[in-house]
Amino acid sequence: MALFGSIPRRCVNLPPGSLRTLISCVIGSKVQEGPAIEEFYRRFGQWLAVPHVFGASSGRTAFQLALESLNLEKGAEIIFPVFTFPVIPMAAKLLGYKPVFCDVDPRTYNSGPQHIEPKVTEKTGAILATHLFGQPCPIRPIAELARQRNVRLLEDCAHACGVRIEGQQAGTFGDIGIFSFAEGKNMPCFGGGAIATSDEEIAGRAAKILSESPVAEKDAITKKALSIWVMWLLTRPWIFGLTAYQALRLKLLLGQPLMDSAVGDDLLEEFKNSNPRISRMSNLQAATGLLQLNHIDAFNEGARQNARILTESLGEVPGITAPDALEGDHIYVYYPLTVDPTRRDDLRHHLLKNGFDTKTTDMSDCSVLGPFKETDASDDQSNTTKEASILEICVYPVISQEKMRRLGGDIRAWAGVAKL
């Protein structure tokens, strides 16, 4: 049984000084409000090369802020990739818009203009272009399509903070870029989210909406920040091996679920009952974001290097497909292996026994979920098993390159293929 150096399914990426920042904000009564907010807006905007940034309490809240800032007519259609995080189209539906789903590429899980264009009608108000798992979608031709059809373009950059396409940052090609700083993303800020835009009218509406929106209570912000810091501690490989890994091995032995979060219809039910509303980014989140901006590019490069090593170590394995960097700059916020769905759990259990925790995806084929069954669905019914085929692996740079090579070898051994 692996103890020291076991690898978690997710490694929380808090920057150096984050605990000191947390303590300082609490002691100085600057958890909710403070000077870091406007400074983060300025510096994040400089990093993205856009004039306007607005912060929210979460990525989901940021998406709601983006939609309300577009000022679309109620009932307008919004085109989403059929394979996505289902809370996002659910938020649009709760706001009075109609989600319409288009197909995705079977290798990248992203939608391109060939998938989106057939879904555009006179009722289309916006397109959401999603850069899933850190792989940029073909955003330039999508932006051209949106311009030609005179519809708004949103970019979901929850998995793509720091992705560059020919030097230009993801989130700056459309009308609004939407970012998430949740603990599972590459740039966590004790929670939080943001939108970025170059449109003056959108910026004016966003500023007005936020001026009328609350900040979460101090105790709630502090409690969440402390829990995320504990998650950071528990996802250090040597601590993980002595704590959560042992619980996972016991669950595996007893045939119990492996601490997976709610997905699909269960997740949507939780979201609907949470009374979602817009709330502002806290000063603590902004101060942590300022620290993150000093490290995020180096962090992303470390993830790229680990992903390349894992892909090379895997080589060609029958029944397993590694993610491809087909469009621009893949930063591998998640490294999704595509596996025969009848064998995926067997691979997951094999890796856990060898010290590597993995994760089933939070993404869903939205066309088969209850709240969306009456909406226009994808024409490609093969998408219905995508989530059952995916096994997500963490390749963050806190994990050594040696471990990445060993992981590749363990997967090959499971498949009965000799090590490279």
N, C-alpha and C positions, 0 to 999 in steps of 0.2 A: 504494500500500500504506500503510495507516494505521500510524503509529508512536506518536506522543505522544498520550496520552489514549484509547488503545484500551480497551475495557471487557471485563473478565474475566467468566466465567460465575458465579463466586462471589467475593465480597470478604470476606475474613476480618475480623471486627469485634472487634479487640482494643482495650481502652480505653486512654486516656492513662496512662502509668506502668506498663504491663504488663511492659516489658523491665526497668525498674528493680526491679519486684517479683520478677521471675525471678532477677535477679542477687543481690538481697538475700537471697532464700530459700536460694540456693546457698551464698553466703558465710557466712550465719548458721546453716547446717546445719538449716534449717527447711523443706526440700522435702517431707518425708514427714509429720512431725508438727509441731504448733505451735498457737498460740492462735487463728489465723484460722478454724479449722474450726468451733468452737462459735459464734464470732461470726457467721460466715456463716449457720449454721443459724438463729440468732436473727434476723438482719436479713432474710434471705430469707423466713422465716416471717412477720415483721411486714409485709413488702411484699405477701405473698400473703394476709395476715390468717388464718393457720392456726397452731395451737399447736405443731405438730411437723414438723420437717424433718430428713431424714437424707441425707447425701451418699454418692455412689458414684463409682467411678473412670470411669464412662462412662454414657451413656443406656441402653445395653443392659444393663449391670450393674444400673442403677436399676430397670429393668423386672423383672429376675429377683428383686431384693430385694422389690419390690412384690408379686409373685406369692407368694413364700415367706412374706411377712408376712401375707397373707390367710389362710394355713393352710387352703386348700381340700383336699377329698379328692382323692387321686390318681385320675385318670381323669375328673375333672369336665370338662364342656364349657365352653369360653370362646369367646364370640362376638366375632369380629373383622370389620371391614370387609374385603370381598374385595380391595379395591384399597388396598394399604398397603405399608410397608417390610417385606419378607418375613422378615427376621431376627426380628422380634418374635413372630409366631406360631410360628416355628421354635423360639425359646427356650422357649415354653410347651410345645411338643411334647416337647422334650428333658427338661423337668422332669416329664413324665408326665401332661400334660393334653391334651385333645382340642380342637384348633382347629376352630371351626365358622364358616363365612363367610356374611356377609349382603351384599346388594347395596348400592350407593352411588348417590347422586344424580348424574346425568350432567353437571350443571353445576358443582357444588361438590366432587365426589369424596368427600363425606362421607356417612356413614350417618345416618339419622334413625330415630325410633321405628317408622315404617311399614316400614322395612327389617329392623329388629332383632326386633320382636315375633314374626314368624312362625318365627323360629329358636329362641325360648325354649322349653325343655322342662323336665321334672322333673330332668334331668341337668345343667342349666345352673348353673354355679357363679359365673360373672362375665361381665360385658360390658365390652369395651374400646371406649370412645368416643374417636375420633381426630379432632383438629382439624388437618386436612391443609393443608399449604402456608401456614399462618397464618390460614386461614378457620375460625372456630369452627363446630362442628356444632350442631344444635339440642339443646343439652345439658340444658336444663330439662325438656322432655318425656321425654328419655331417662332422666334421673334419676328422674322420677316413675314411669316404666315399671319401672325396676329396683326401686324401693321397693315397688310393687304386686306384683311377681312374687317379691320377697324374694331377689334375687340381688345380688351385689356389683357395684359400678361402679368401673372404673378409667378415668382420663382420660390419654390419650397427648398430652402437651403438648410433644413434641419440636420441633414447628413453631410453638408457640403461647405462648412465654414472654412474658408481658406483655399477652396478649389479655384484654379485659374484656367481659363480657356484662352489660349494664345495671349497670355499675359493679363487678361481682363478677369476680374473677380466674378465668380458666380454670385448671383443676386443683383447684378447691375445691368442686366440685359433687358429686363422687362420694366413694367411700371413700378413694381414693388418687389424687393427681396425680403424673404422672411427667414429668420434665424432662431434656433433654439439653443439655449445654454443649460439644458437639463443635465443631470449627472451622468446619463448614458451617452452623451454626445462628446465630441472631441474638445469642446471648449466650455466646460461647465463653469458656471459662476454662482454656485449655490442656488441654482435655478435661474430663471430669467429667459427672456427672448427679446428680439428686436426686429424692427422693419427698417428698410433703407430705400430711399427714393430720390430721384432727381426732379420729380414733378412738383412744382410749387403749389398747385391747387391741392394735390394729395397731401403734401406736407402741412398745409394750413388746416385741412380737416383733421389730420392725425393729431396735431397739436391741440386743437379744440377738444377733441374727444378725450385726450389724456388729461387735459385741464379739469375735466369734469369727472375723472375716474379716481377711485381711491387707491391708496397703498395698503397692502396687507398689514395686519396688526404686528407690532414689534415682536411679541412672543411667538407668533406663528412663523415669522421670517427666521428668527433665531433658532427655533426648534428644528425647522427644516434644514438650516445651514449646518447645525450640529450633527443631524442624522446623515447628511451627505459627507461631512468630514469623517464620520465613523465608517461610512461605506468606502471612502478613500483608503482608510487605514486597513480595513478588512480585505481590500482587493490588492494589497501588496502581496506578491506571490508567497513570501515566506510566512506571512501571517495567515493568508488564506489557507495554506496547507495545514495549519494547526487548528483552524476554526471551521469555517463554512464547508471546506472540502470534506472534513470528517462527517458533517451532517449529511452532505450529499451522498457519500458512500454508504452511509447507514440507510438512507432512503432508497438507494438503489438495491441494497441487500433485501430490504423489506418490500420491494415492489411498489413503492410510493412515488407520487409525482415529484419531479426534481426542482421544486421551488420556481416554477414558471409563473409568470404574471398572467393576468387575464387578457384574453385576445378575442377578436371577432365580436360576436353579439354580446358576450359577457362584458367586454371592455366598453362597448357602446352604451350598455345599460348603466354601468358605473358613471360614464361621462354625463349622460342625460340627468342623472340624479345628483350631480355635483353642482347644479345651478351655475353653469359657466358664465362668466362676465369679465369684462376688461378691467384689469388693475395694472398699476404702474410698476415699473422696475424700482427696486429699492436701492438705496445708497450702498448697502453692503454688496448687493449683486454687481453694481456698477464698479465699485472699488476692486472687486475680484476680477471683473472683466478687464480692468486696466492692467492688472498683473498678467492675465492671460495673453494680452496682446504682445507682451515681451517674449512669449515662448511658443505661440501657436504654430508659427511657420516651421520651426525646428521640430516640434512635436509631429506635425504632419509628415515631414520628411522621414522621421524615424519610423512611422507607421508604414510609409511606402517601402522603405528598405526591408522591414520585416515581412511585408506582403510579398515582395519580390523573392525573398529567400524561401518562404513557404511554397510559393508557386513553383520555383525551381526544384525544391526538394520533392514536391509531389510528382512532377513530370506528368506523364500520361498514365492515368489510373482508370481502368474500365469502370463505368458506372458512376464516376465522379467528375464534375465539371468545376474548375476553379474560376473565380471571377476574372473577366477580361478588362483591361484598360483600353477600351475601344474609342472613347471620346475624351480627348483632353487629359486632364490631370486628376487621376484617381487618387484619393487620399485614404481609402479603406477605413472609414469610420466603423464599418462592419465588413468582415470578409465572409461573404456568403458562399459556402460550398453547396452545389446542387447535387443531390444524391437521390438514387432510386428511393421513392417514399416508403417502399416496403422494407428497406434496409437502413433507413436513416437512423432510427432509434437504436438499432444494433450498433451502428458506428458510434453514436453518441455514448452509449454505455461502455463500449470498448475504450474510447478515449478517456472517459472518466476514471476507469480502472487504472489507466496509465498516467494519471495526473493532469489531464486536460479537461476542464469543464467547458462545455459548449452551450449554445442557446438556440432554441427554436425561435423563429422570427415573430415580431409583433405585427408585421405587415399582413394584409388579408386581401383576398379577392373580394372586393366590395360588392360585386354583382350578386353574390349568393347570400349576403347578410340581410337580415330581416328588414331594417329600415330602408334599404335601397332596392328591394325586389321590384318595386313598381316603377323604378327609374330606368332609363335606357342603359342597357348593360353591354358588355363587350360581346362581339360576335364570335370570339374565339373561346370556346368552352374548355380548351386545354388549360386555360389559366386557373381553373378551379382547384387544381392540385398544387399550385406553386408553393404555397406556404408549407405543405406537407413534404416538400422536397428540399427545403432549405435548412442548413445547419450553420449558424453564425459562429465565427471564431474571432477571438480578440487577437489583434496583431500590434497592439500599442507598444511603444518603445521601452516601456518598463519591463517587457519580456525580452530576454536575451536572444540573440540570433542563434545561439546553440540550441535553445529550446525550440525555436522555429524549425530548425533542421530535424530535430528529434520528432517533432509533431508530424512533419511530412513523412518521415520514416515509419511512424506508428500507423498512419493512415494507409500507407502502401502495404504494411504487414497485414493489416486487417483485410485488405482487398486481395491478399495472396500474391502480391507483386514484390519482386526483389527490390531492396533498397538501391538507390542510385549510387 
